[in-house]
Amino acid sequence: MFDFFKSKPKNYEDIPVGEFHNLMLQPNTVVIDVRTAGEFAGGKIRGARNIDIMSRDFAKQVQNLPKDKTYLIYCRSGNRSGQACEIMADMGFENCKNMAGGIMRWPFETV
């Protein structure tokens, strides 16, 4: 009757940092950092756009983004970015990828 332990399938993909790095170089790809402005200012991936998932208007900021692009999303550990991917997928974004492990696992340059 009730299945409390059944989780709905993910509608985004968790990818390792190497794949994330390779996809960043592809056309039609947007990199989004969902950390706070303070975290973002402390070091980010080059070319990343900051949209704080904890801000009151996260969904409003995201809703007008083009849905035909690939979105590479990251945070510190991969948790908030996974939540952001879920929200975006629920809004109709079909190609969201979450950096597994977050920027803590990022071996490449930050700015």
Summary of the structure (lengths in Angstrom):
residues: 111
radius of gyration: 13.9
end to end distance: 51.9
largest distance: 51.9
contacts: 308
relative contact order: 0.25
helix: 32%
strand: 17%
